[in-house]
Amino acid sequence: MGKFILGVVVTLLVLILGFLGAAMLGFIPTYANVAPPRWEHRLANSAVDASMERHAPHLSNPLSPSDQNYEDAMKIYTMNCAVCHGGLDRKAADLGGSFYPPAPNLVSHPPDDPEWHTFYTIRTGVRYTGMPAWDKTLSEQDIWKLASFLSHMEKLPPAVQDYWKTTFGVTAPTGEEEEKPLPKQN
């Protein structure tokens, strides 16, 4: 039994050292202008979700969901987020598609995470994705406004939907639109 365990440990060490050696010798590609393979996409998203579950405090939004807070969040989003995550006019962001992995288009595919998760993501950023930490740029109140807006984007009050349409020339997403398939990944 001891030899079997030693064999497993040695095999794991050889695999790990082989992967590290391949990486250090440049055999693992690092370019960002391709779609991540499906396994990498799943692994990365699972790791981010697990990290959020472990580290993010499950806070409640201290702000009330008001029309003014949603409108403020739309302005904050347009000024700070749209360049990577797509505009409220539903146009994709060229810059967001240049990241590896590509930044999600949050208007076409609103996050389905709870507000605390979105708040923590905005506040602390996500390593190795290009998503910066906004805690030194935006106030905590503004981050909560964004988190609330993104979490409720498909069910905004009528006055906010009207504001969206008059300001950006398109209707707000309602969740009833036909789902467009995501681009096929390797």
C-alpha positions as CSV (number, residue, x, y, z in Angstrom):
1,M,0.0,0.0,0.0
2,G,2.9,2.4,0.8
3,K,4.4,1.8,-2.6
4,F,1.1,2.6,-4.3
5,I,0.8,5.9,-2.5
6,L,4.4,6.7,-3.2
7,G,3.7,6.0,-6.9
8,V,0.7,8.3,-6.9
9,V,2.6,11.1,-5.2
10,V,5.6,10.7,-7.6
11,T,3.3,10.6,-10.6
12,L,1.5,13.8,-9.5
13,L,4.9,15.6,-8.9
14,V,6.1,14.6,-12.3
15,L,2.9,15.9,-14.0
16,I,3.1,19.2,-12.0
17,L,6.8,19.6,-12.8
18,G,6.2,18.7,-16.4
19,F,3.4,21.3,-16.7
20,L,5.6,24.0,-15.0
21,G,8.5,23.1,-17.3
22,A,6.3,23.3,-20.4
23,A,5.1,26.7,-19.2
24,M,8.5,28.1,-18.4
25,L,9.9,26.9,-21.8
26,G,7.1,28.8,-23.6
27,F,5.1,25.8,-24.9
28,I,1.9,27.0,-23.4
29,P,0.3,29.8,-25.5
30,T,-0.4,33.1,-23.7
31,Y,-2.0,35.1,-26.5
32,A,-5.3,36.8,-25.7
33,N,-6.9,37.1,-29.2
34,V,-8.6,33.7,-29.2
35,A,-11.6,32.3,-27.3
36,P,-10.7,30.3,-24.2
37,P,-11.3,26.6,-24.5
38,R,-14.6,25.4,-22.9
39,W,-12.8,23.5,-20.1
40,E,-10.7,26.6,-19.2
41,H,-13.9,28.8,-19.3
42,R,-15.7,26.4,-16.9
43,L,-12.7,26.0,-14.6
44,A,-12.1,29.7,-14.4
45,N,-15.7,30.5,-13.7
46,S,-16.0,27.8,-11.1
47,A,-12.8,29.1,-9.4
48,V,-14.2,32.7,-9.3
49,D,-17.5,31.5,-7.9
50,A,-15.9,29.4,-5.3
51,S,-13.6,32.2,-4.3
52,M,-16.5,34.6,-4.0
53,E,-18.4,32.1,-1.9
54,R,-15.4,31.7,0.4
55,H,-14.2,35.3,0.7
56,A,-17.1,37.7,-0.1
57,P,-19.2,38.8,2.8
58,H,-22.9,38.1,2.1
59,L,-23.8,41.7,2.7
60,S,-27.2,43.3,2.1
61,N,-27.4,46.4,0.0
62,P,-27.8,49.4,2.3
63,L,-29.5,51.4,-0.5
64,S,-33.1,51.3,-1.4
65,P,-33.9,50.3,-4.9
66,S,-35.1,53.8,-6.1
67,D,-35.5,55.2,-9.6
68,Q,-32.8,57.8,-8.8
69,N,-30.3,55.1,-7.7
70,Y,-30.9,53.1,-10.9
71,E,-30.5,56.2,-13.1
72,D,-27.3,57.1,-11.2
73,A,-26.1,53.6,-11.7
74,M,-26.8,53.8,-15.5
75,K,-24.6,56.9,-15.6
76,I,-21.8,55.3,-13.6
77,Y,-22.0,52.2,-15.8
78,T,-21.8,54.3,-19.0
79,M,-18.8,56.2,-17.7
80,N,-16.9,53.3,-16.2
81,C,-18.1,49.9,-17.4
82,A,-19.4,50.3,-20.9
83,V,-15.9,50.5,-22.5
84,C,-15.4,46.8,-21.6
85,H,-18.9,45.4,-20.9
86,G,-20.9,47.0,-23.7
87,G,-23.1,50.1,-23.7
88,L,-26.6,50.5,-22.6
89,D,-27.4,51.1,-26.3
90,R,-26.8,47.4,-26.6
91,K,-23.6,47.7,-28.7
92,A,-20.8,45.4,-27.9
93,A,-17.5,46.8,-26.6
94,D,-14.6,46.2,-28.9
95,L,-12.2,46.5,-26.0
96,G,-14.1,43.9,-24.0
97,G,-13.7,41.3,-26.7
98,S,-9.9,41.8,-26.6
99,F,-9.6,40.5,-23.1
100,Y,-8.8,36.9,-22.3
101,P,-11.3,35.7,-21.3
102,P,-13.5,38.3,-23.1
103,A,-15.4,40.6,-20.8
104,P,-19.0,39.6,-20.6
105,N,-21.5,41.9,-22.3
106,L,-23.6,42.7,-19.2
107,V,-26.5,44.3,-21.1
108,S,-27.0,41.3,-23.5
109,H,-26.3,38.8,-20.7
110,P,-27.0,40.4,-17.3
111,P,-25.3,38.6,-14.4
112,D,-27.5,36.2,-12.5
113,D,-25.4,36.5,-9.3
114,P,-26.7,37.9,-6.0
115,E,-26.1,41.6,-5.3
116,W,-23.4,40.8,-2.7
117,H,-21.5,38.8,-5.3
118,T,-21.7,41.5,-7.9
119,F,-20.8,44.2,-5.3
120,Y,-17.7,42.2,-4.2
121,T,-16.7,41.6,-7.9
122,I,-16.8,45.3,-8.7
123,R,-15.2,46.3,-5.4
124,T,-12.2,43.9,-5.5
125,G,-11.9,43.0,-9.2
126,V,-10.9,39.6,-10.6
127,R,-7.3,38.6,-11.0
128,Y,-6.0,37.6,-14.5
129,T,-9.2,38.9,-16.3
130,G,-8.6,42.6,-16.7
131,M,-11.4,43.4,-14.3
132,P,-10.0,46.0,-12.0
133,A,-10.8,46.7,-8.4
134,W,-13.0,49.8,-8.3
135,D,-12.8,50.4,-4.5
136,K,-10.3,53.2,-4.9
137,T,-12.2,54.9,-7.8
138,L,-15.9,54.5,-6.9
139,S,-17.5,55.1,-3.6
140,E,-19.1,52.2,-1.8
141,Q,-22.5,53.8,-2.4
142,D,-21.8,53.9,-6.1
143,I,-20.7,50.3,-6.2
144,W,-23.9,49.3,-4.4
145,K,-25.9,51.3,-7.0
146,L,-24.1,49.4,-9.8
147,A,-24.6,46.0,-8.1
148,S,-28.3,46.7,-7.7
149,F,-28.8,47.9,-11.2
150,L,-27.0,44.9,-12.7
151,S,-28.9,42.5,-10.5
152,H,-32.3,44.1,-11.5
153,M,-31.6,45.2,-15.0
154,E,-34.3,42.9,-16.5
155,K,-37.0,44.1,-14.0
156,L,-36.5,47.8,-13.7
157,P,-39.4,50.1,-12.7
158,P,-41.3,51.6,-15.7
159,A,-39.9,55.2,-15.1
160,V,-36.4,53.8,-15.3
161,Q,-37.2,51.8,-18.4
162,D,-38.5,55.0,-20.0
163,Y,-35.3,56.9,-18.9
164,W,-33.3,54.1,-20.5
165,K,-35.2,54.3,-23.8
166,T,-35.1,58.1,-24.1
167,T,-31.5,58.4,-23.0
168,F,-30.0,55.5,-25.0
169,G,-32.5,55.0,-27.8
170,V,-33.2,51.3,-27.1
171,T,-35.4,49.5,-24.6
172,A,-34.1,48.0,-21.4
173,P,-33.6,44.2,-21.4
174,T,-36.6,42.4,-20.0
175,G,-35.4,38.8,-19.9
176,E,-38.0,37.9,-22.5
177,E,-35.8,38.5,-25.5
178,E,-34.9,35.5,-27.6
179,E,-31.6,34.0,-26.3
180,K,-28.8,34.3,-28.8
181,P,-26.3,31.5,-28.6
182,L,-22.9,32.4,-27.2
183,P,-20.0,32.1,-29.6
184,K,-18.7,28.6,-30.0
185,Q,-15.5,28.1,-28.0
186,N,-12.7,25.6,-28.7
